Amino acid sequence: MDQKFDDIYELTPLQEGILFHTLVNQSSSTYLEQYSFSVTGKIDLEKFQHAFDTVFSRHDILRTAFIYDKVEKPLQVVLKKRYTTVVFRDIAHLTERSGSDCK
């Protein structure tokens, strides 16, 4: 059978604390990191998706999943492959005021 993961680790005490606080208050964005950026010009979505997949394949942390349900102790599992999907939405028609409506 082909393994679907590269490695399995126990959580560090800090990770356990973050997991605990995240599960206690799931609506909190305290530990959420989000970035946005503007791009001008045309984007080749196929090449962009390929670049995104390449970054994920090179960095274990981007392929790491945290397993905490129905296990004795929470674990982090480094997947061999993590599939991503780049979603493109043209929001040029939105005004600054209506931008908060974009989902």
LINMORA-V633154 format. One record per residue. N is the residue number from 1. RES is the residue in one letter. SS is DSSP state (hx for helix, st for strand, lp for the rest). PHI is phi as a letter, one per 40 degrees, with the letter a starting at -180 (* if undefined). PSI is psi in radians with two decimals (999 if undefined). Layout:
BEGIN
n->N res->RES ss->SS phi->PHI psi->PSI
n->N res->RES ss->SS phi->PHI psi->PSI
END
This chain:
BEGIN
n->1 res->M ss->lp phi->* psi->2.37
n->2 res->D ss->lp phi->c psi->2.17
n->3 res->Q ss->lp phi->c psi->2.51
n->4 res->K ss->lp phi->b psi->0.12
n->5 res->F ss->st phi->b psi->2.70
n->6 res->D ss->st phi->c psi->-0.61
n->7 res->D ss->st phi->a psi->2.82
n->8 res->I ss->st phi->b psi->2.33
n->9 res->Y ss->st phi->b psi->2.68
n->10 res->E ss->st phi->c psi->2.74
n->11 res->L ss->lp phi->c psi->2.59
n->12 res->T ss->lp phi->c psi->2.84
n->13 res->P ss->hx phi->d psi->-0.67
n->14 res->L ss->hx phi->c psi->-0.77
n->15 res->Q ss->hx phi->c psi->-0.69
n->16 res->E ss->hx phi->c psi->-0.71
n->17 res->G ss->hx phi->c psi->-0.76
n->18 res->I ss->hx phi->c psi->-0.77
n->19 res->L ss->hx phi->c psi->-0.79
n->20 res->F ss->hx phi->d psi->-0.90
n->21 res->H ss->hx phi->c psi->-0.58
n->22 res->T ss->hx phi->c psi->-0.72
n->23 res->L ss->hx phi->c psi->-0.60
n->24 res->V ss->hx phi->c psi->-0.68
n->25 res->N ss->lp phi->b psi->1.42
n->26 res->Q ss->lp phi->c psi->-0.28
n->27 res->S ss->lp phi->c psi->-0.11
n->28 res->S ss->lp phi->c psi->2.51
n->29 res->S ss->lp phi->b psi->0.39
n->30 res->T ss->lp phi->d psi->-0.74
n->31 res->Y ss->lp phi->b psi->0.33
n->32 res->L ss->lp phi->c psi->2.16
n->33 res->E ss->lp phi->b psi->2.23
n->34 res->Q ss->lp phi->b psi->2.42
n->35 res->Y ss->lp phi->b psi->2.59
n->36 res->S ss->lp phi->b psi->2.71
n->37 res->F ss->lp phi->a psi->2.73
n->38 res->S ss->lp phi->b psi->2.50
n->39 res->V ss->lp phi->b psi->2.29
n->40 res->T ss->lp phi->b psi->2.64
n->41 res->G ss->lp phi->g psi->-3.01
n->42 res->K ss->lp phi->c psi->2.56
n->43 res->I ss->lp phi->b psi->2.28
n->44 res->D ss->lp phi->c psi->1.78
n->45 res->L ss->hx phi->c psi->-0.60
n->46 res->E ss->hx phi->c psi->-0.77
n->47 res->K ss->hx phi->c psi->-0.66
n->48 res->F ss->hx phi->c psi->-0.77
n->49 res->Q ss->hx phi->c psi->-0.75
n->50 res->H ss->hx phi->c psi->-0.75
n->51 res->A ss->hx phi->c psi->-0.74
n->52 res->F ss->hx phi->c psi->-0.82
n->53 res->D ss->hx phi->c psi->-0.64
n->54 res->T ss->hx phi->c psi->-0.76
n->55 res->V ss->hx phi->c psi->-0.77
n->56 res->F ss->hx phi->c psi->-0.68
n->57 res->S ss->hx phi->c psi->-0.46
n->58 res->R ss->hx phi->c psi->-0.31
n->59 res->H ss->lp phi->b psi->1.93
n->60 res->D ss->hx phi->d psi->-0.71
n->61 res->I ss->hx phi->d psi->-0.52
n->62 res->L ss->hx phi->c psi->-0.21
n->63 res->R ss->hx phi->b psi->0.26
n->64 res->T ss->st phi->c psi->2.28
n->65 res->A ss->st phi->b psi->2.56
n->66 res->F ss->st phi->b psi->2.13
n->67 res->I ss->st phi->b psi->2.12
n->68 res->Y ss->lp phi->b psi->-0.22
n->69 res->D ss->lp phi->c psi->2.30
n->70 res->K ss->lp phi->g psi->0.57
n->71 res->V ss->lp phi->b psi->2.68
n->72 res->E ss->lp phi->c psi->-0.74
n->73 res->K ss->lp phi->b psi->2.40
n->74 res->P ss->lp phi->d psi->2.54
n->75 res->L ss->st phi->b psi->2.73
n->76 res->Q ss->st phi->b psi->2.28
n->77 res->V ss->st phi->b psi->2.16
n->78 res->V ss->st phi->c psi->1.92
n->79 res->L ss->st phi->c psi->2.55
n->80 res->K ss->lp phi->c psi->-0.69
n->81 res->K ss->lp phi->b psi->2.32
n->82 res->R ss->lp phi->b psi->2.08
n->83 res->Y ss->lp phi->c psi->2.41
n->84 res->T ss->lp phi->b psi->2.75
n->85 res->T ss->lp phi->b psi->2.07
n->86 res->V ss->lp phi->c psi->2.21
n->87 res->V ss->lp phi->b psi->2.22
n->88 res->F ss->lp phi->b psi->2.24
n->89 res->R ss->lp phi->b psi->2.16
n->90 res->D ss->lp phi->c psi->1.99
n->91 res->I ss->lp phi->b psi->0.35
n->92 res->A ss->lp phi->d psi->-0.47
n->93 res->H ss->lp phi->c psi->-0.20
n->94 res->L ss->lp phi->c psi->2.55
n->95 res->T ss->lp phi->c psi->2.94
n->96 res->E ss->lp phi->d psi->-0.67
n->97 res->R ss->lp phi->c psi->-0.67
n->98 res->S ss->hx phi->c psi->-0.11
n->99 res->G ss->hx phi->d psi->-0.49
n->100 res->S ss->hx phi->c psi->-0.21
n->101 res->D ss->hx phi->c psi->-0.17
n->102 res->C ss->lp phi->c psi->2.24
n->103 res->K ss->lp phi->b psi->999
END
